[in-house]
Every structure is written in structure tokens, then in C-alpha cells.
Amino acid sequence: EAQVTQNPRYLITVTGKKLTVTCSQNMNHEYMSWYRQDPGLGLRQIYYSMNVEVTDKGDVPEGYKVSRKEKRNFPLILESPSPNQTSLYFCASSSPGREQYFGPGTRLTVT
Amino acid sequence: QKEVEQNSGPLSVPEGAIASLNCTYSDRGSQSFFWYRQYSGKSPELIMSIYSNGDKEDGRFTAQLNKASQYVSLLIRDSQPSDSATYLCAVNPRSYNNNDMRFGAGTRLTVKP
């Protein structure tokens, strides 16, 4: 089954404790992206990657890191999480110019 | 001006009616346009994609694109309570290699039985 998977689905953590949210896709898509979604603000792009070892900042990259060492994986790293990073996070993948396929989401709470 | 604008709603229609959702975008060279449906707390799922001017129909859904007016719409015929969700308009900017999808904030639709 073609899909994008994210783990964990729910995470509660404390300020400053490094965390990684994994994302993996099995559709051989070149393009992958991370979004956060907050009430009233819609989906905002954090980082995207157009292929292996090629990443670029989106609209809200501060406080986040990503890497793309393999085509299928695109982890999101929060080196020192803060409460303002409490949000619903989505990973997505696509072929260039085509529709994006979204993972199930990760609900992160930073206290 | 936001890159992709949608009326946030809520839009309320009775069951069986036509729901009309609208979206405008700022980049005149945009090439690809998408409508996603998102239930509360769930991930967006693709409803329609449209790439050229005119109408595209898929079941109860019709997407309409007017590039000259920078306007894309989604019509839902015979609306059902299960259509109650937030609908996101997404636009891909002009460069094919710059896959930088832009999303509107979404329109919340409620279909009343």
C-alpha cells in the first residue's frame, strides 16, 4: 500500500529535550516536506527536500532541522523544543508538480 | 496579500444542496491546483487536481479553474453530512522544479441533515 508514515503519532515532552519525528514514504517520491498546522493559521511549510541531500527552508524553519540521507526518509529534528512548537505536524511527499500525499500527523506538546 | 486566499467560513448548507468553495491566488504563473479535504485532527486527503482552465468533474465534485482571474473553485453537489470538513485549496507556483506548494487557510463546511 502506497503511504507516508510518521512516528510517533503523539508526543508530550519538556522544554529543551531533543526529539526526532520520523517520516518515511514508499512511493519513490523525489519531493518531501514538513508542515505544521495551528488553529487559524492553516498549513505552514517548515522545510522541504527536492531529493537526497537537497533540503531548503520553508516559511517557518526556526527551531527545526531536517536531513535527507535516503530518498524514502525525511526526519524532523527539534534540537531544543519550546512550548511555541506545540502543534500538529504533517509530513508529505510527491512527485514534482503533482499532488502531495500526507502522513497521518504527529501531535506534539511541549511543556 | 496572501498567496492563497480562502473564505474561512464556516459555510453551512442543507443536505442535498450544492456547496461552493472559492479560492484566489496571487502568482499568475501558477501551474497546478488542488483541493484537499481535512477532517478534524486528520491529515489532508486529495479531492481534486486541476491543471488547465475550465471544469473538471469527478462524481459529486467539480473543480473550476480560471487562470485569467486567478480563481479556482470546488462545487460539491448533493452535499452529505459526511462532507462536513475543512477544505484546503493548494497552489503550486510557476516553477516545475520548485515544488513549493502553497495552502490556503481552509474553508470549514458544515452540511446540516
Interface residues (C-beta under 8 A of the other chain):
Chain A: Y31 S33 Y35 G40 L41 G42 L43 Q45 Y48 M50 G58 L88 F90 S94 P96 G97 R98 E99 Q100 Y101 F102 G103 P104 G105 R107
Chain B: Q31 S32 F34 G41 K42 S43 P44 E45 L46 S49 L88 A90 N92 Y96 N97 N99 D100 M101 F103 G104 A105 G106
